Amino acid sequence: MNCKSNGDMLTFEPTEYVAESCGNCPKTVINIPKVLDKKSIGSTINNAIREEVISLLIYDDETEAATIEEAMDSFKNGYLELKKLYPDEPVGWEANIEASVTYEDKNIISIQINSYSFTGGAHGFSSTRFLNFDKKKNKELETMELFKDPLGFENFVEDKFRKQENIPATSSINATGFMFENDQFYLPLNIGFTAEGLKLFYEQYEVTSYAEGPITLTLPFAEIRHFLNVKLEI
């Protein structure tokens, strides 16, 4: 379904990639939005999403892929090579990747990419990535580029994090079982804009054990607007 609100908004088309079905192939399904507009930012976004999907499918540092189809073939070949070495291995591989626009105004757009993959072992691996773009400057933004004062923002978030997770202000950040390195609070790798506010997403293993799952913190725009280095039209 195409979606376009006004001239400032981009037009997206859902695009699906499904691996060829065969009895000895991994199950691979990818659903991503593709920008149809012939604007420079459209190419920037499409390229960034493509590169992120490829990176999620490539399991071998020596393997290169220029397209999503090539990355899917690489994922399949990796499994088939493993199957040759261990023909009695009963469990197949799988990968599921889904991306969606979580926020867009005339200046900024955020895209969230959720993925799940299983390549053997005790359990699969889930991840979430945020891609943030400045539409006016036609560029993907690094996380710290979002903030005027990253350290000040980090201190603000720590207070919010402690309140959400019931960690006393006078106690170690790891007092209740978190695993921040060197016992120091830090921002997550993934931060993006959503309709509800700025979402901070700590991956599994980032500050907790796998069993605890991901930790999220959503900050209303009214509370963090003065920290932002980008202008939101909300």
C-alpha positions as CSV (number, residue, x, y, z in Angstrom):
1,M,0.0,0.0,0.0
2,N,1.4,3.4,-0.9
3,C,1.1,6.1,1.6
4,K,1.4,9.8,1.1
5,S,0.0,12.6,3.3
6,N,1.3,15.7,1.7
7,G,4.1,17.1,-0.4
8,D,6.6,16.9,2.4
9,M,6.1,13.2,3.1
10,L,7.7,10.4,1.1
11,T,5.9,7.7,-0.8
12,F,6.7,4.2,0.3
13,E,5.9,0.9,-1.3
14,P,6.1,-2.4,0.7
15,T,8.6,-4.7,-0.8
16,E,8.9,-8.4,0.0
17,Y,11.7,-10.8,-0.6
18,V,11.0,-14.5,0.0
19,A,13.7,-17.2,-0.5
20,E,13.1,-19.9,-3.0
21,S,11.3,-22.8,-1.4
22,C,13.2,-26.1,-1.3
23,G,13.4,-29.0,1.0
24,N,17.0,-28.2,2.0
25,C,17.0,-24.3,2.1
26,P,16.8,-21.8,5.0
27,K,13.5,-20.0,5.4
28,T,14.1,-16.3,4.6
29,V,11.5,-13.6,4.5
30,I,12.2,-9.9,4.2
31,N,9.6,-7.1,4.3
32,I,10.9,-3.5,3.9
33,P,9.6,-0.2,2.7
34,K,11.0,1.3,-0.5
35,V,10.9,5.0,-1.2
36,L,9.4,5.7,-4.7
37,D,10.1,9.4,-4.8
38,K,12.8,10.5,-7.2
39,K,14.4,12.6,-4.5
40,S,18.0,12.3,-3.3
41,I,16.9,11.4,0.2
42,G,14.9,8.5,-1.3
43,S,18.1,6.9,-2.6
44,T,19.8,7.6,0.7
45,I,17.1,5.8,2.6
46,N,16.8,2.9,0.2
47,N,20.5,2.3,0.2
48,A,20.8,2.4,4.0
49,I,18.0,-0.1,4.4
50,R,19.5,-2.4,1.8
51,E,22.9,-2.2,3.4
52,E,21.4,-3.0,6.8
53,V,19.5,-6.0,5.5
54,I,22.6,-7.3,3.8
55,S,24.6,-7.0,7.0
56,L,22.0,-8.9,8.9
57,L,22.1,-11.8,6.4
58,I,25.9,-12.0,5.8
59,Y,27.3,-14.4,8.4
60,D,30.9,-14.5,7.0
61,D,33.2,-11.5,7.0
62,E,34.8,-12.8,3.8
63,T,31.5,-12.8,1.9
64,E,30.4,-9.7,-0.1
65,A,27.0,-8.9,-1.4
66,A,25.8,-5.9,-3.4
67,T,22.1,-6.8,-3.4
68,I,19.5,-8.3,-1.0
69,E,19.1,-11.2,-3.3
70,E,22.9,-11.9,-3.3
71,A,22.8,-11.7,0.6
72,M,19.9,-14.2,0.7
73,D,21.9,-16.6,-1.6
74,S,24.9,-16.2,0.7
75,F,22.7,-17.1,3.7
76,K,21.4,-20.1,1.9
77,N,24.9,-21.2,0.7
78,G,26.2,-20.9,4.2
79,Y,23.6,-23.3,5.5
80,L,24.2,-25.8,2.6
81,E,27.9,-25.8,3.2
82,L,27.3,-26.5,6.9
83,K,24.9,-29.3,5.9
84,K,27.6,-30.9,3.8
85,L,29.9,-30.9,6.9
86,Y,27.2,-32.1,9.3
87,P,24.6,-34.0,7.2
88,D,22.8,-35.2,10.3
89,E,22.2,-31.7,11.6
90,P,18.4,-31.7,12.0
91,V,17.6,-28.0,12.4
92,G,17.5,-25.6,9.5
93,W,18.4,-21.9,9.4
94,E,15.9,-19.1,9.1
95,A,15.9,-15.3,8.9
96,N,13.0,-12.9,9.2
97,I,13.6,-9.1,8.7
98,E,10.9,-6.5,8.8
99,A,11.3,-2.7,8.5
100,S,8.8,0.1,9.1
101,V,8.6,3.9,9.3
102,T,8.1,4.9,12.9
103,Y,8.2,8.6,12.5
104,E,8.2,11.2,9.7
105,D,7.8,14.9,9.4
106,K,9.2,17.4,6.8
107,N,12.7,17.3,8.4
108,I,13.2,13.9,10.0
109,I,12.4,10.3,9.3
110,S,13.1,7.2,11.4
111,I,12.9,3.6,10.3
112,Q,13.0,0.6,12.6
113,I,14.3,-2.7,11.4
114,N,13.4,-5.8,13.4
115,S,15.2,-9.1,12.6
116,Y,15.2,-12.7,13.9
117,S,17.7,-15.3,12.7
118,F,18.5,-18.8,13.7
119,T,21.7,-20.5,12.6
120,G,21.9,-23.3,15.1
121,G,22.6,-23.3,18.8
122,A,20.3,-23.0,21.8
123,H,18.2,-20.2,20.5
124,G,17.9,-17.7,17.7
125,F,19.0,-14.1,17.7
126,S,16.7,-11.1,17.7
127,S,17.7,-7.5,17.0
128,T,16.3,-4.0,16.5
129,R,18.0,-1.2,14.6
130,F,16.9,2.4,14.2
131,L,18.0,4.4,11.1
132,N,17.5,8.2,11.4
133,F,17.6,10.6,8.4
134,D,17.8,14.3,8.0
135,K,15.6,14.8,4.9
136,K,16.7,18.4,4.3
137,K,20.4,17.6,4.4
138,N,20.0,14.2,2.6
139,K,22.0,12.2,5.1
140,E,21.7,9.4,7.6
141,L,22.3,10.7,11.1
142,E,24.7,9.0,13.6
143,T,23.0,8.6,17.0
144,M,25.0,11.3,18.8
145,E,24.2,13.7,16.0
146,L,20.7,13.8,17.3
147,F,21.7,15.7,20.5
148,K,23.2,19.1,21.2
149,D,24.7,17.9,24.5
150,P,25.1,14.1,24.4
151,L,26.5,14.0,28.0
152,G,23.8,16.1,29.4
153,F,21.2,14.0,27.6
154,E,22.9,10.8,28.9
155,N,22.6,12.1,32.5
156,F,19.0,13.0,32.0
157,V,18.3,9.5,30.6
158,E,20.0,7.8,33.5
159,D,17.6,9.4,35.9
160,K,14.7,8.3,33.8
161,F,16.1,4.8,33.5
162,R,16.7,4.4,37.2
163,K,13.1,5.5,37.9
164,Q,11.6,3.1,35.3
165,E,13.7,0.2,36.5
166,N,13.5,1.0,40.3
167,I,17.2,1.5,40.8
168,P,17.9,3.8,43.7
169,A,19.7,7.1,42.8
170,T,22.4,6.4,45.4
171,S,23.0,2.8,44.3
172,S,25.2,1.4,41.6
173,I,23.5,1.3,38.2
174,N,24.1,-2.5,38.3
175,A,22.6,-2.8,41.8
176,T,19.5,-4.6,40.6
177,G,21.2,-7.0,38.1
178,F,22.0,-4.9,35.0
179,M,25.3,-5.5,33.4
180,F,26.6,-2.0,32.3
181,E,30.3,-2.2,31.6
182,N,32.5,-0.7,34.3
183,D,29.3,-0.1,36.3
184,Q,28.7,3.1,34.3
185,F,25.4,4.0,32.7
186,Y,25.5,4.6,28.9
187,L,23.0,5.2,26.1
188,P,21.9,2.3,23.9
189,L,23.2,1.8,20.4
190,N,19.8,2.2,19.0
191,I,17.7,5.3,19.4
192,G,14.9,6.5,17.1
193,F,11.8,8.6,16.8
194,T,8.3,7.2,17.1
195,A,4.8,8.6,17.4
196,E,5.0,8.2,21.2
197,G,8.4,9.9,21.6
198,L,12.1,9.2,21.4
199,K,12.6,5.4,21.9
200,L,15.8,4.0,23.4
201,F,16.3,0.3,22.8
202,Y,18.8,-1.8,24.6
203,E,19.4,-5.1,22.7
204,Q,19.5,-8.5,24.4
205,Y,22.9,-8.8,25.9
206,E,23.6,-5.1,25.7
207,V,23.0,-4.5,29.4
208,T,21.1,-7.7,30.5
209,S,21.3,-11.4,30.0
210,Y,19.5,-13.0,27.0
211,A,16.8,-14.3,29.3
212,E,15.9,-10.8,30.4
213,G,15.2,-9.7,26.8
214,P,15.5,-6.2,25.4
215,I,15.0,-3.1,27.6
216,T,13.2,0.0,26.1
217,L,12.6,3.5,27.4
218,T,10.4,6.0,25.6
219,L,10.7,9.7,26.3
220,P,7.9,12.1,25.4
221,F,9.0,14.8,23.0
222,A,8.0,17.5,25.4
223,E,10.6,16.3,27.9
224,I,13.6,16.0,25.5
225,R,13.0,18.6,22.8
226,H,15.6,21.0,24.3
227,F,18.2,18.3,24.0
228,L,17.6,17.7,20.3
229,N,19.9,18.8,17.6
230,V,17.2,18.3,15.0
231,K,13.9,20.2,14.6
232,L,10.7,18.1,14.9
233,E,7.5,19.3,13.3
234,I,5.1,18.0,15.9
